[in-house]
Amino acid sequence: MSYGKQAEQATAEMANAVEEQGWCVVGALERPLAGRLRRAVDEVAARSADATASGQLHQLSGLAQHRDLAEVVDWPPLLALAVELLSPNISINHSHLDVHPPHPPTGAHRWHRDNGLLGRDMRLLWRDQPRVTLKVAVYLTDVASPDDGALEVVPRSHLDTRSRYPNEDQPDGVPVLGPAGTVAVFDARLWHRRRDNLGPRVRRAMFMAYSYRWLTSRDVPFEAVPEWAALSPIRRQLLGDQTVDPFYWAAGELPLDPRFAEVQEAA
């Protein structure tokens, strides 16, 4: 991957924001790409057996549901940030699509952290747990108000030294707002939630989790989606292709390793 100085500086600033605050807005997708993603999610929702009578959908293994959805996984500003914060040895081990029509207030808090078993199984306090996952939210409809079903995050809660509980109010929560195409990222240790959608439009979004390739995936395996085999090497890696060993890989073997292109040219 090759980026100009300005892009490298932007990546460094975003990485610093995630380190300190736990989240940042990466930017907005190009309109044609955002439009394709939205149409793909609508197609999935229209045929999904998991959609409720009201049109609500929480579709796991989201990226595997439509061939167009893979187009977002290597969006350059996002991918540069994921590599900067984690390493080249990453893939997306969890993804889901969400459709939420307007509904009356539920009173639900929904506060949670991802990778909840990590600390429990390793017997680590939250503040001592390593960052292993960068979660990504892609808005496919405008989220102009907190009541449009906004993602809400609690800045710096990935560095907590005190206990928080899912059923508590979090008065320091910050709603993430933006037009359709907005891409935001957050450390999976950050407290976050989906707010009720009290607005006028159906809320559509997709979520992805960039993690180390040696972590177990919650999505369908790469081999279960035949059309992925024809994608670029980087997209195949990000979607879970384990042709290269996740645990032992040599310089130049991994598509996201900057040395990969040099090895390919030498061959």
KOLTORKOL-281312 format. One record per residue: residue in three letters; x, y, z of N, C-alpha, C in turn. Coordinates in steps of 0.001 Angstrom, whole numbers, plus 500000, padded with zeros to 6 digits. Layout:
! residues N
r / n_u / n_v / n_w / ca_u / ca_v / ca_w / c_u / c_v / c_w
ALA / X / Y / Z / X / Y / Z / X / Y / Z
...
//
This chain:
! residues 267
r / n_u / n_v / n_w / ca_u / ca_v / ca_w / c_u / c_v / c_w
MET / 500850 / 498814 / 500000 / 500000 / 500000 / 500000 / 500887 / 501238 / 500000
SER / 500506 / 502224 / 499184 / 501296 / 503444 / 499100 / 500396 / 504638 / 499356
TYR / 500751 / 505478 / 500305 / 499964 / 506650 / 500651 / 500869 / 507862 / 500662
GLY / 500306 / 509002 / 500293 / 501052 / 510235 / 500333 / 501261 / 510703 / 501756
LYS / 502126 / 511726 / 501889 / 502439 / 512259 / 503213 / 501197 / 512767 / 503923
GLN / 500302 / 513435 / 503182 / 499093 / 513971 / 503804 / 498215 / 512856 / 504351
ALA / 498061 / 511773 / 503564 / 497269 / 510643 / 504015 / 497921 / 509961 / 505215
GLU / 499246 / 509847 / 505198 / 499954 / 509238 / 506324 / 499757 / 510056 / 507597
GLN / 499788 / 511384 / 507448 / 499571 / 512251 / 508609 / 498161 / 512095 / 509146
ALA / 497182 / 512012 / 508241 / 495792 / 511827 / 508667 / 495623 / 510501 / 509404
THR / 496269 / 509453 / 508890 / 496203 / 508144 / 509554 / 496805 / 508223 / 510953
ALA / 497949 / 508890 / 511084 / 498595 / 509026 / 512393 / 497706 / 509790 / 513370
GLU / 497041 / 510837 / 512895 / 496164 / 511619 / 513775 / 494955 / 510805 / 514219
MET / 494390 / 510024 / 513303 / 493253 / 509183 / 513671 / 493678 / 508084 / 514645
ALA / 494843 / 507500 / 514404 / 495339 / 506471 / 515318 / 495534 / 507042 / 516713
ASN / 496027 / 508252 / 516792 / 496209 / 508900 / 518085 / 494871 / 509144 / 518768
ALA / 493852 / 509534 / 517994 / 492521 / 509749 / 518565 / 491954 / 508451 / 519129
VAL / 492145 / 507346 / 518404 / 491652 / 506060 / 518899 / 492417 / 505643 / 520150
GLU / 493711 / 505884 / 520163 / 494512 / 505564 / 521350 / 493996 / 506326 / 522570
GLU / 493721 / 507635 / 522395 / 493386 / 508486 / 523530 / 491893 / 508476 / 523868
GLN / 491043 / 508580 / 522840 / 489605 / 508703 / 523071 / 488849 / 507395 / 522844
GLY / 489468 / 506485 / 522099 / 488830 / 505205 / 521837 / 488024 / 505150 / 520559
TRP / 487909 / 506283 / 519840 / 487102 / 506288 / 518618 / 487458 / 507489 / 517752
CYS / 487028 / 507442 / 516498 / 487135 / 508599 / 515615 / 486287 / 508354 / 514375
VAL / 485971 / 509416 / 513671 / 485331 / 509324 / 512361 / 486433 / 509331 / 511311
VAL / 486445 / 508316 / 510465 / 487478 / 508193 / 509445 / 487179 / 509098 / 508251
GLY / 485908 / 509204 / 507887 / 485520 / 510015 / 506738 / 484231 / 509489 / 506150
ALA / 483993 / 509809 / 504892 / 482769 / 509388 / 504212 / 483128 / 508662 / 502921
LEU / 482446 / 507568 / 502663 / 482641 / 506814 / 501432 / 482218 / 507643 / 500223
GLU / 482793 / 507335 / 499083 / 482344 / 507939 / 497851 / 480885 / 507558 / 497610
ARG / 480105 / 508474 / 497050 / 478668 / 508239 / 496889 / 478323 / 506966 / 496119
PRO / 479001 / 506685 / 495006 / 478653 / 505439 / 494296 / 478838 / 504194 / 495157
LEU / 479933 / 504138 / 495926 / 480166 / 502990 / 496794 / 479111 / 502920 / 497885
ALA / 478825 / 504043 / 498535 / 477806 / 504055 / 499585 / 476459 / 503615 / 499036
GLY / 476144 / 504036 / 497800 / 474882 / 503638 / 497188 / 474808 / 502148 / 496926
ARG / 475916 / 501564 / 496443 / 475924 / 500117 / 496205 / 475755 / 499344 / 497505
LEU / 476401 / 499801 / 498544 / 476279 / 499115 / 499833 / 474850 / 499181 / 500349
ARG / 474231 / 500351 / 500229 / 472848 / 500483 / 500710 / 471915 / 499571 / 499917
ARG / 472062 / 499552 / 498601 / 471194 / 498684 / 497797 / 471414 / 497220 / 498160
ALA / 472666 / 496860 / 498420 / 472962 / 495477 / 498791 / 472289 / 495113 / 500111
VAL / 472367 / 496010 / 501096 / 471727 / 495739 / 502387 / 470216 / 495635 / 502218
ASP / 469632 / 496479 / 501391 / 468189 / 496390 / 501148 / 467821 / 495052 / 500512
GLU / 468648 / 494578 / 499581 / 468375 / 493278 / 498959 / 468455 / 492157 / 499978
VAL / 469455 / 492225 / 500848 / 469597 / 491202 / 501882 / 468387 / 491221 / 502809
ALA / 467982 / 492413 / 503231 / 466846 / 492536 / 504143 / 465562 / 492008 / 503501
ALA / 465406 / 492235 / 502191 / 464176 / 491824 / 501506 / 464034 / 490312 / 501439
ARG / 465168 / 489598 / 501415 / 465094 / 488137 / 501296 / 465483 / 487393 / 502561
SER / 465818 / 488106 / 503619 / 466317 / 487444 / 504817 / 465197 / 486843 / 505652
ALA / 465394 / 485604 / 506055 / 464431 / 484950 / 506946 / 464519 / 485508 / 508358
ASP / 465616 / 486257 / 508659 / 465802 / 486803 / 509993 / 465125 / 488154 / 510184
ALA / 464621 / 488749 / 509106 / 463943 / 490044 / 509227 / 462622 / 489870 / 509954
THR / 462305 / 490790 / 510853 / 461055 / 490725 / 511605 / 459915 / 491303 / 510777
ALA / 458707 / 491135 / 511278 / 457539 / 491662 / 510576 / 457605 / 493174 / 510421
SER / 458282 / 493843 / 511349 / 458406 / 495301 / 511291 / 459510 / 495755 / 510348
GLY / 460291 / 494796 / 509807 / 461387 / 495146 / 508920 / 462722 / 495255 / 509614
GLN / 462778 / 494960 / 510895 / 464040 / 495041 / 511630 / 464923 / 493843 / 511298
LEU / 466233 / 494091 / 511180 / 467163 / 493022 / 510825 / 468484 / 493208 / 511555
HIS / 468997 / 492114 / 512105 / 470358 / 492066 / 512632 / 470976 / 490810 / 512027
GLN / 471629 / 490975 / 510873 / 472122 / 489853 / 510084 / 473592 / 489607 / 510362
LEU / 473897 / 488466 / 510993 / 475271 / 488096 / 511262 / 475958 / 487592 / 509985
SER / 477292 / 487517 / 510022 / 478070 / 487197 / 508818 / 477627 / 488107 / 507677
GLY / 477540 / 489392 / 507978 / 476957 / 490334 / 507042 / 477666 / 490399 / 505708
LEU / 478995 / 490380 / 505703 / 479738 / 490536 / 504460 / 479471 / 489405 / 503479
ALA / 479102 / 488247 / 503975 / 478879 / 487087 / 503112 / 477516 / 487103 / 502441
GLN / 476685 / 488082 / 502759 / 475304 / 488061 / 502298 / 475106 / 488630 / 500899
HIS / 476084 / 489400 / 500414 / 475937 / 490024 / 499093 / 477331 / 490335 / 498545
ARG / 477545 / 490050 / 497277 / 478902 / 490189 / 496729 / 479397 / 491634 / 496747
ASP / 478505 / 492624 / 496675 / 478944 / 494020 / 496641 / 479493 / 494503 / 497978
LEU / 479151 / 493842 / 499066 / 479544 / 494329 / 500388 / 481052 / 494229 / 500617
ALA / 481709 / 493328 / 499914 / 483168 / 493178 / 500078 / 483932 / 494401 / 499579
GLU / 483280 / 495282 / 498827 / 483968 / 496434 / 498265 / 484452 / 497422 / 499320
VAL / 483884 / 497367 / 500516 / 484239 / 498357 / 501538 / 485406 / 497910 / 502411
VAL / 485764 / 496633 / 502381 / 486705 / 496114 / 503376 / 488102 / 496701 / 503241
ASP / 488480 / 497118 / 502015 / 489815 / 497678 / 501821 / 489754 / 499155 / 501431
TRP / 488711 / 499852 / 501866 / 488643 / 501294 / 501631 / 489906 / 501930 / 502209
PRO / 490717 / 502602 / 501389 / 492078 / 502974 / 501796 / 492223 / 503686 / 503137
PRO / 491452 / 504740 / 503454 / 491670 / 505393 / 504758 / 491396 / 504460 / 505936
LEU / 490376 / 503616 / 505779 / 490033 / 502678 / 506844 / 491087 / 501604 / 507003
LEU / 491514 / 501040 / 505887 / 492485 / 499954 / 505958 / 493824 / 500442 / 506500
ALA / 494238 / 501645 / 506087 / 495492 / 502201 / 506600 / 495445 / 502348 / 508117
LEU / 494293 / 502770 / 508639 / 494154 / 502942 / 510084 / 494160 / 501594 / 510797
ALA / 493470 / 500604 / 510240 / 493430 / 499284 / 510865 / 494826 / 498676 / 510947
VAL / 495604 / 498818 / 509876 / 496973 / 498284 / 509876 / 497839 / 499045 / 510872
GLU / 497657 / 500354 / 510938 / 498445 / 501168 / 511863 / 498176 / 500765 / 513315
LEU / 496928 / 500510 / 513659 / 496570 / 500216 / 515043 / 496780 / 498756 / 515426
LEU / 496718 / 497857 / 514459 / 496853 / 496437 / 514753 / 498162 / 495909 / 514144
SER / 498149 / 495580 / 512873 / 499339 / 495108 / 512155 / 498854 / 494676 / 510785
PRO / 499740 / 494238 / 509896 / 499258 / 493682 / 508624 / 498583 / 492323 / 508779
ASN / 498783 / 491659 / 509911 / 498275 / 490295 / 510101 / 496842 / 490326 / 510629
ILE / 495931 / 490921 / 509827 / 494558 / 491116 / 510269 / 493574 / 490563 / 509252
SER / 492374 / 490339 / 509736 / 491232 / 490010 / 508890 / 489990 / 490488 / 509613
ILE / 488857 / 490361 / 508954 / 487577 / 490730 / 509567 / 486959 / 489458 / 510115
ASN / 486885 / 489359 / 511437 / 486405 / 488110 / 512034 / 484948 / 488189 / 512482
HIS / 484303 / 489327 / 512231 / 482892 / 489457 / 512597 / 482302 / 490608 / 511799
SER / 481106 / 490419 / 511280 / 480416 / 491493 / 510567 / 478914 / 491290 / 510712
HIS / 478194 / 492392 / 510690 / 476728 / 492275 / 510717 / 476089 / 493472 / 510029
LEU / 474892 / 493237 / 509522 / 474089 / 494264 / 508870 / 472913 / 494583 / 509775
ASP / 472560 / 495866 / 509857 / 471487 / 496273 / 510751 / 470498 / 497189 / 510033
VAL / 469230 / 496831 / 510145 / 468147 / 497649 / 509610 / 467150 / 497873 / 510744
HIS / 466886 / 499130 / 511078 / 465978 / 499444 / 512177 / 465014 / 500544 / 511755
PRO / 463770 / 500175 / 511451 / 462764 / 501193 / 511148 / 462473 / 502041 / 512381
PRO / 461868 / 503216 / 512204 / 461468 / 504016 / 513374 / 460553 / 503215 / 514297
HIS / 460688 / 503451 / 515597 / 459895 / 502725 / 516578 / 459712 / 503578 / 517820
PRO / 458739 / 503278 / 518663 / 458554 / 504029 / 519908 / 459746 / 503829 / 520837
PRO / 459937 / 504721 / 521797 / 461042 / 504558 / 522753 / 460952 / 503221 / 523481
THR / 462084 / 502569 / 523653 / 462100 / 501268 / 524322 / 462578 / 501365 / 525771
GLY / 463323 / 502405 / 526079 / 463899 / 502509 / 527417 / 465110 / 501620 / 527618
ALA / 465535 / 500917 / 526564 / 466679 / 500001 / 526682 / 467984 / 500783 / 526720
HIS / 468904 / 500321 / 527567 / 470213 / 500969 / 527634 / 471145 / 500465 / 526523
ARG / 471227 / 499141 / 526385 / 472030 / 498484 / 525351 / 473537 / 498733 / 525478
TRP / 474019 / 499286 / 526555 / 475458 / 499534 / 526686 / 476209 / 498210 / 526767
HIS / 477318 / 498130 / 526065 / 478118 / 496912 / 526099 / 479511 / 497192 / 525549
ARG / 480396 / 496240 / 525783 / 481698 / 496188 / 525142 / 481745 / 494926 / 524305
ASP / 482585 / 494931 / 523272 / 482765 / 493718 / 522480 / 483910 / 492881 / 523066
ASN / 484005 / 491650 / 522591 / 485057 / 490732 / 523078 / 484992 / 490567 / 524594
GLY / 483771 / 490473 / 525123 / 483588 / 490451 / 526567 / 484256 / 489294 / 527282
LEU / 484392 / 488142 / 526615 / 484987 / 486980 / 527269 / 486505 / 487070 / 527362
LEU / 487091 / 487965 / 526605 / 488546 / 488050 / 526580 / 489120 / 488272 / 527978
GLY / 488632 / 489292 / 528645 / 489149 / 489590 / 529977 / 488768 / 488556 / 531011
ARG / 487530 / 488052 / 530885 / 487083 / 487066 / 531865 / 487915 / 485795 / 531776
ASP / 488126 / 485321 / 530547 / 488869 / 484083 / 530374 / 490345 / 484248 / 530741
MET / 490904 / 485442 / 530488 / 492304 / 485688 / 530794 / 492494 / 486262 / 532195
ARG / 491386 / 486466 / 532910 / 491399 / 487003 / 534271 / 492112 / 488357 / 534325
LEU / 491717 / 489222 / 533397 / 492296 / 490556 / 533320 / 491233 / 491611 / 533571
LEU / 491587 / 492661 / 534300 / 490712 / 493807 / 534412 / 490642 / 494501 / 533059
TRP / 489564 / 495264 / 532841 / 489399 / 495926 / 531547 / 490598 / 496786 / 531201
ARG / 491098 / 497537 / 532177 / 492198 / 498455 / 531881 / 493492 / 497722 / 531524
ASP / 493557 / 496430 / 531837 / 494766 / 495647 / 531541 / 494639 / 494815 / 530262
GLN / 493460 / 494841 / 529633 / 493268 / 494018 / 528444 / 493890 / 494681 / 527221
PRO / 494468 / 493900 / 526350 / 495051 / 494476 / 525127 / 493963 / 494793 / 524115
ARG / 494282 / 495690 / 523205 / 493373 / 495959 / 522092 / 493623 / 494893 / 521032
VAL / 492606 / 494126 / 520722 / 492739 / 493101 / 519691 / 491756 / 493316 / 518542
THR / 490828 / 494244 / 518694 / 489797 / 494441 / 517677 / 489509 / 495916 / 517473
LEU / 489420 / 496317 / 516219 / 488963 / 497648 / 515836 / 487611 / 497477 / 515159
LYS / 486573 / 498005 / 515776 / 485214 / 497870 / 515248 / 484914 / 499047 / 514320
VAL / 484175 / 498776 / 513264 / 483871 / 499777 / 512247 / 482367 / 499876 / 512064
ALA / 481857 / 501096 / 512062 / 480458 / 501365 / 511738 / 480402 / 502113 / 510415
VAL / 479571 / 501637 / 509508 / 479359 / 502303 / 508219 / 477892 / 502692 / 508143
TYR / 477609 / 503980 / 508192 / 476231 / 504458 / 508075 / 475812 / 504443 / 506605
LEU / 474666 / 503855 / 506323 / 474149 / 503822 / 504960 / 472923 / 504698 / 504793
THR / 472504 / 505326 / 505870 / 471470 / 506356 / 505828 / 471932 / 507492 / 506730
ASP / 471372 / 508680 / 506519 / 471767 / 509838 / 507310 / 471453 / 509622 / 508787
VAL / 472393 / 509970 / 509637 / 472190 / 509979 / 511085 / 472492 / 511411 / 511532
ALA / 471479 / 512260 / 511416 / 471646 / 513687 / 511691 / 471384 / 514029 / 513143
SER / 470691 / 513132 / 513834 / 470301 / 513373 / 515224 / 470589 / 512123 / 516043
PRO / 470846 / 512268 / 517349 / 471015 / 511084 / 518196 / 469822 / 510136 / 518114
ASP / 468628 / 510698 / 517863 / 467420 / 509881 / 517816 / 467189 / 509217 / 516467
ASP / 468177 / 509298 / 515563 / 468099 / 508569 / 514297 / 468703 / 507171 / 514421
GLY / 468795 / 506675 / 515648 / 469408 / 505367 / 515866 / 470913 / 505437 / 515861
ALA / 471451 / 506550 / 516353 / 472895 / 506775 / 516302 / 473666 / 505765 / 517148
LEU / 474848 / 505412 / 516666 / 475840 / 504759 / 517511 / 476262 / 505774 / 518575
GLU / 476329 / 505339 / 519823 / 476774 / 506214 / 520903 / 477952 / 505557 / 521610
VAL / 478984 / 506320 / 521878 / 480190 / 505797 / 522509 / 480512 / 506610 / 523761
VAL / 481246 / 505994 / 524663 / 481714 / 506678 / 525864 / 483217 / 506880 / 525726
PRO / 483646 / 508082 / 525350 / 485074 / 508320 / 525136 / 485914 / 507927 / 526345
ARG / 487067 / 507342 / 526069 / 488079 / 506946 / 527047 / 487635 / 505793 / 527947
SER / 486474 / 505224 / 527685 / 486034 / 504103 / 528527 / 486838 / 502839 / 528248
HIS / 487624 / 502812 / 527166 / 488513 / 501667 / 526929 / 489687 / 501682 / 527900
LEU / 489847 / 502795 / 528638 / 490923 / 502928 / 529618 / 490374 / 502943 / 531044
ASP / 489169 / 502461 / 531223 / 488489 / 502547 / 532515 / 489316 / 501989 / 533664
THR / 489270 / 502697 / 534763 / 489804 / 502172 / 536020 / 488678 / 501956 / 537019
ARG / 487441 / 502161 / 536584 / 486281 / 501914 / 537444 / 485303 / 500999 / 536719
SER / 484378 / 500455 / 537470 / 483413 / 499522 / 536893 / 482243 / 500276 / 536268
ARG / 481751 / 499749 / 535181 / 480516 / 500229 / 534563 / 479599 / 499029 / 534371
TYR / 478304 / 499289 / 534261 / 477343 / 498200 / 534137 / 476379 / 498499 / 532990
PRO / 475959 / 497462 / 532241 / 475134 / 497678 / 531049 / 473811 / 498387 / 531303
ASN / 473267 / 498245 / 532504 / 471960 / 498844 / 532779 / 472061 / 500233 / 533393
GLU / 473265 / 500796 / 533426 / 473448 / 502136 / 533973 / 473337 / 503188 / 532878
ASP / 472918 / 504386 / 533259 / 473052 / 505528 / 532356 / 474528 / 505867 / 532208
GLN / 474889 / 506355 / 531042 / 476262 / 506796 / 530780 / 476186 / 508261 / 530326
PRO / 476151 / 509189 / 531285 / 475938 / 510600 / 530935 / 477035 / 511197 / 530070
ASP / 478202 / 510540 / 530001 / 479276 / 511077 / 529164 / 479304 / 510452 / 527774
GLY / 478211 / 509760 / 527392 / 478127 / 509183 / 526060 / 478049 / 510253 / 524977
VAL / 478634 / 509953 / 523823 / 478671 / 510884 / 522695 / 478055 / 510193 / 521484
PRO / 476974 / 510726 / 520902 / 476420 / 510132 / 519688 / 477304 / 510419 / 518489
VAL / 477461 / 509428 / 517640 / 478256 / 509582 / 516417 / 477293 / 509925 / 515287
LEU / 477374 / 511143 / 514778 / 476455 / 511628 / 513758 / 477172 / 511754 / 512420
GLY / 476408 / 511721 / 511345 / 477006 / 511902 / 510029 / 476042 / 511509 / 508936
PRO / 476321 / 511950 / 507707 / 475472 / 511594 / 506575 / 475708 / 510153 / 506136
ALA / 474858 / 509673 / 505248 / 475048 / 508342 / 504680 / 476443 / 508240 / 504087
GLY / 477127 / 507137 / 504364 / 478496 / 506935 / 503912 / 479532 / 507184 / 504983
THR / 479111 / 507740 / 506126 / 480047 / 508004 / 507224 / 480645 / 506695 / 507742
VAL / 481956 / 506699 / 507937 / 482668 / 505551 / 508489 / 483310 / 505975 / 509804
ALA / 482943 / 505313 / 510883 / 483518 / 505586 / 512192 / 484129 / 504307 / 512741
VAL / 485168 / 504442 / 513546 / 485820 / 503283 / 514151 / 485904 / 503486 / 515656
PHE / 485957 / 502364 / 516388 / 486152 / 502453 / 517830 / 486835 / 501195 / 518334
ASP / 487616 / 501377 / 519365 / 488258 / 500272 / 520065 / 487157 / 499393 / 520650
ALA / 487247 / 498086 / 520422 / 486180 / 497187 / 520872 / 486011 / 497169 / 522385
ARG / 486995 / 497681 / 523128 / 486874 / 497745 / 524584 / 486032 / 498935 / 525026
LEU / 485686 / 499814 / 524102 / 484933 / 501019 / 524419 / 483471 / 500668 / 524712
TRP / 482900 / 501291 / 525741 / 481465 / 501149 / 525985 / 480720 / 501857 / 524853
HIS / 479723 / 501170 / 524276 / 478961 / 501743 / 523171 / 477572 / 501114 / 523133
ARG / 476711 / 501709 / 522329 / 475360 / 501180 / 522191 / 474714 / 501741 / 520929
ARG / 473581 / 501157 / 520543 / 472703 / 501717 / 519525 / 471547 / 502419 / 520218
ARG / 471339 / 503666 / 519885 / 470211 / 504401 / 520432 / 468929 / 504017 / 519692
ASP / 467783 / 504270 / 520325 / 466501 / 504039 / 519661 / 466408 / 504887 / 518399
ASN / 465720 / 504350 / 517409 / 465459 / 505118 / 516186 / 464078 / 505757 / 516302
LEU / 464071 / 507003 / 516709 / 462816 / 507748 / 516877 / 462607 / 508720 / 515718
GLY / 463481 / 508668 / 514730 / 463443 / 509627 / 513635 / 462487 / 509224 / 512520
PRO / 462583 / 509904 / 511377 / 461622 / 509695 / 510295 / 462016 / 508623 / 509285
ARG / 463260 / 508097 / 509353 / 463731 / 507200 / 508297 / 464238 / 505867 / 508871
VAL / 464245 / 504860 / 508018 / 464808 / 503563 / 508396 / 466322 / 503714 / 508547
ARG / 466831 / 503201 / 509639 / 468275 / 503281 / 509894 / 468939 / 502027 / 509340
ARG / 469895 / 502228 / 508413 / 470638 / 501121 / 507811 / 472115 / 501323 / 508117
ALA / 472782 / 500269 / 508536 / 474212 / 500365 / 508842 / 474834 / 498989 / 508704
MET / 476161 / 498978 / 508528 / 476887 / 497720 / 508559 / 478077 / 497876 / 509495
PHE / 478456 / 496786 / 510129 / 479536 / 496794 / 511100 / 480532 / 495698 / 510771
MET / 481811 / 495991 / 510990 / 482881 / 495032 / 510742 / 483882 / 495113 / 511894
ALA / 484526 / 494001 / 512184 / 485531 / 493952 / 513246 / 486854 / 493489 / 512656
TYR / 487814 / 494411 / 512564 / 489168 / 494053 / 512138 / 489918 / 493517 / 513354
SER / 490431 / 492305 / 513229 / 491098 / 491652 / 514350 / 492311 / 490878 / 513843
TYR / 493118 / 490395 / 514760 / 494259 / 489571 / 514378 / 493774 / 488262 / 513764
ARG / 494499 / 487774 / 512758 / 494057 / 486600 / 512015 / 494073 / 485334 / 512854
TRP / 494764 / 485345 / 513972 / 494803 / 484151 / 514813 / 493645 / 484108 / 515807
LEU / 492762 / 485112 / 515788 / 491548 / 485055 / 516597 / 490470 / 484266 / 515855
THR / 489665 / 483525 / 516590 / 488571 / 482777 / 515985 / 487584 / 483722 / 515309
SER / 487117 / 483342 / 514133 / 486127 / 484144 / 513429 / 484716 / 483735 / 513827
ARG / 483835 / 484731 / 513905 / 482415 / 484454 / 514177 / 481614 / 484366 / 512882
ASP / 482241 / 484694 / 511754 / 481539 / 484690 / 510475 / 481707 / 483354 / 509759
VAL / 480966 / 483191 / 508671 / 481103 / 481968 / 507878 / 482523 / 481919 / 507325
PRO / 483084 / 480734 / 507121 / 484462 / 480648 / 506631 / 484585 / 481139 / 505194
PHE / 485782 / 481564 / 504856 / 486080 / 482071 / 503519 / 485645 / 481078 / 502439
GLU / 485893 / 479799 / 502670 / 485608 / 478771 / 501670 / 484110 / 478622 / 501393
ALA / 483266 / 479130 / 502291 / 481821 / 478981 / 502121 / 481229 / 480017 / 501164
VAL / 482057 / 480957 / 500695 / 481577 / 481994 / 499775 / 482420 / 481897 / 498507
PRO / 482029 / 481079 / 497539 / 482868 / 480793 / 496369 / 483319 / 482033 / 495598
GLU / 482464 / 483064 / 495498 / 482843 / 484233 / 494696 / 483999 / 485019 / 495297
TRP / 484284 / 484825 / 496569 / 485409 / 485538 / 497187 / 486759 / 485065 / 496632
ALA / 486814 / 483859 / 496094 / 488083 / 483320 / 495592 / 488639 / 484155 / 494445
ALA / 487788 / 484893 / 493734 / 488225 / 485684 / 492584 / 488601 / 487114 / 492956
LEU / 488529 / 487462 / 494227 / 488835 / 488820 / 494658 / 490345 / 489052 / 494714
SER / 490734 / 490302 / 494930 / 492148 / 490652 / 495036 / 492769 / 489983 / 496263
PRO / 494093 / 489805 / 496277 / 494738 / 489167 / 497435 / 494426 / 489866 / 498758
ILE / 494412 / 491198 / 498782 / 494143 / 491908 / 500032 / 492722 / 491645 / 500501
ARG / 491747 / 491705 / 499588 / 490367 / 491422 / 500003 / 490224 / 489990 / 500478
ARG / 490902 / 489058 / 499813 / 490822 / 487664 / 500272 / 491380 / 487533 / 501681
GLN / 492506 / 488174 / 501939 / 493053 / 488113 / 503297 / 492060 / 488667 / 504308
LEU / 491490 / 489824 / 504011 / 490595 / 490480 / 504962 / 489313 / 489690 / 505191
LEU / 488930 / 488885 / 504220 / 487699 / 488103 / 504346 / 487951 / 486713 / 504921
GLY / 489203 / 486424 / 505281 / 489460 / 485193 / 506024 / 490198 / 484107 / 505299
ASP / 490764 / 484390 / 504127 / 491564 / 483388 / 503419 / 492796 / 483047 / 504260
GLN / 492957 / 481762 / 504599 / 494089 / 481344 / 505419 / 495113 / 480543 / 504619
THR / 495231 / 480875 / 503324 / 496272 / 480254 / 502512 / 497636 / 480509 / 503141
VAL / 497797 / 481727 / 503671 / 499000 / 482053 / 504442 / 498695 / 481803 / 505912
ASP / 499543 / 481066 / 506578 / 499344 / 480690 / 507980 / 499188 / 481930 / 508862
PRO / 498097 / 482023 / 509650 / 497914 / 483177 / 510539 / 498964 / 483259 / 511642
PHE / 499562 / 482124 / 511993 / 500473 / 482076 / 513132 / 501938 / 482239 / 512725
TYR / 502300 / 481724 / 511554 / 503694 / 481787 / 511114 / 503710 / 482216 / 509648
TRP / 504001 / 483480 / 509419 / 504079 / 483966 / 508042 / 505403 / 484682 / 507859
ALA / 505986 / 484468 / 506701 / 507298 / 485038 / 506399 / 507141 / 486385 / 505699
ALA / 508205 / 487165 / 505706 / 508196 / 488472 / 505052 / 507795 / 488332 / 503585
GLY / 506820 / 489139 / 503176 / 506388 / 489137 / 501791 / 505299 / 488149 / 501464
GLU / 504917 / 487278 / 502403 / 503875 / 486283 / 502134 / 502472 / 486861 / 502254
LEU / 502298 / 487825 / 503131 / 500976 / 488323 / 503478 / 500621 / 489521 / 502596
PRO / 499467 / 489516 / 501921 / 499128 / 490617 / 501017 / 499175 / 492006 / 501649
LEU / 498875 / 492126 / 502920 / 498905 / 493436 / 503561 / 500294 / 493831 / 504049
ASP / 501239 / 492918 / 503987 / 502625 / 493243 / 504320 / 503183 / 494113 / 503197
PRO / 503713 / 495303 / 503485 / 504240 / 496170 / 502423 / 505274 / 495496 / 501532
ARG / 505919 / 494445 / 502028 / 506941 / 493749 / 501245 / 506339 / 492790 / 500222
PHE / 505027 / 492567 / 500301 / 504359 / 491600 / 499433 / 504532 / 491973 / 497963
ALA / 504322 / 493261 / 497625 / 504434 / 493705 / 496236 / 505841 / 493482 / 495705
GLU / 506843 / 493710 / 496553 / 508224 / 493520 / 496118 / 508475 / 492052 / 495775
VAL / 507932 / 491168 / 496596 / 508118 / 489736 / 496344 / 507422 / 489343 / 495048
GLN / 506203 / 489874 / 494823 / 505449 / 489532 / 493606 / 506200 / 490019 / 492351
GLU / 506770 / 491224 / 492437 / 507503 / 491774 / 491306 / 508772 / 490947 / 491031
ALA / 509438 / 490509 / 492091 / 510650 / 489712 / 491932 / 510352 / 488357 / 491296
ALA / 509162 / 487838 / 491608 / 508784 / 486543 / 491051 / 508493 / 486661 / 489550
//
